[in-house]
């Protein structure tokens, strides 16, 4: 009997199964009610009393070894099954969603690219600014009503620290640290204390342009503006300049382009006039140059500033400004082809 147990133990240790039904057949063969081990248990009664202890122990060892081996094979089979599922090479792959650039980023890049072709390089400045860079250096006197043109967010503990209301502050920063020639384009976010509606927001984006050198004239400004308008909209776009007022430029102007929605015939967008305003500009006031340490007897310059949202609206007819900051994926996806 001990010999029989020994040979069964060897068989059990060599057991192999590659499928669940093979494993079940082995289980029935060794551990089933009519299986090999059950048969030995039956024979156990006939074992002489003095051998019962030894044989009983061996028989239990055999039973446990068989059970353990079967469990082991079952675990391996299950593991193999899940591993195979995880790498189903025939499965259709999940589509990878492509991100899109935000429409304001698309337009900002286009504006910078166009001025880049005229030799302008990009300059940036901080959004949290001080009074000097946003107002005082740009000729907004302490009690000047022009300060009220821009509803400013002040930082609570200091009336001197504020969120910039325009990117003109970058002009000052660059002129303070660099002598002409200066030819920069400054894109960035600006803040104003405005009630949020479809046509106003408390933050929006601007691009500021500045060119300072010897003999820079209004004609240079006009030429650059015409080039920009044609590149940005279409070759048949017309421009017109209207006198205006900004504290930091003299003379100052506002530029309209022929409405690119109706082609200048008149439509609701241009309120029937055929023209739409897109930017402010002018010759840098000599006092501003002097404030920044640039000799206004030697140098002159022009500056311009425009809202990126406005240009984007003209290009893509976005009716509600709030769309730009809502992160609605359906809106953003509409600009896929412009990327
Ligand atoms: N800073 C002006 C604004 O926020 C825009 C502007 C107008 C910028 C005329 C200029 C300029 O550089 O010359 O309304």
Boltz pocket constraint, residues with backbone or C-beta under 6 A from the ligand:
constraints:
  - pocket:
      binder: B
      contacts: [[A, 165], [A, 166], [A, 167], [A, 168], [A, 208], [A, 209], [A, 246], [A, 249], [A, 253], [A, 279], [A, 280], [A, 281], [A, 282], [A, 303], [A, 304], [A, 305], [A, 306]]
      max_distance: 6.0
